[in-house]
């Protein structure tokens, strides 16, 4: 039973990392992938070094796979921590949950200052209605022309949720419904 748990954990860890790193799918929420990856890494390493299988080769393969995946996770965390622009990630605004045409969307805004050519990065993800734990990125703009940190424009209040809803309608729903 312990061997099966160790094998399943290692395979899940590998598939999860490949999915998050190589596709537009991730867990819902910006920090969820980071936190879950670190916790899964610690769990897989602990499980791999706590238990030993009867087959020495299988034990080495499982441990090696978990070490490589953990190095990837912690390597990416360290690279982001030493990046001088990573402080902008702490300013991310990700509370723009919207339901448009009975579809669920999340919008994220990360201000990046003058070096990007706009106010910041903006992306929209869609969450499946019956499995809201996973989201898929459906729109990305690295130089958005709206500052979602400001609630005023020319002294007038702005509803940023309405701006997000307009982006969802224009950039996601209308562009995918265009006849070819």
Buried (B, 14 or more C-beta within 10 A) or exposed (E): EEBEEBBEBBEEBBEBBEBBEEEBEBBBBBEEBBEBBBEBBEEBBEBBEEEBBEEEEBBEBBBEBBBEBBEBBBEBBEEEEEEEEEEBBEEBBBEBEBEBEEBBBBBBBBBBEEEBEBBBBBBBBBBEEEEEEBBEBBBBBEEBEBBBEEEEEEEEEBEBEEBBBEBBBEBBBEEEEEEE
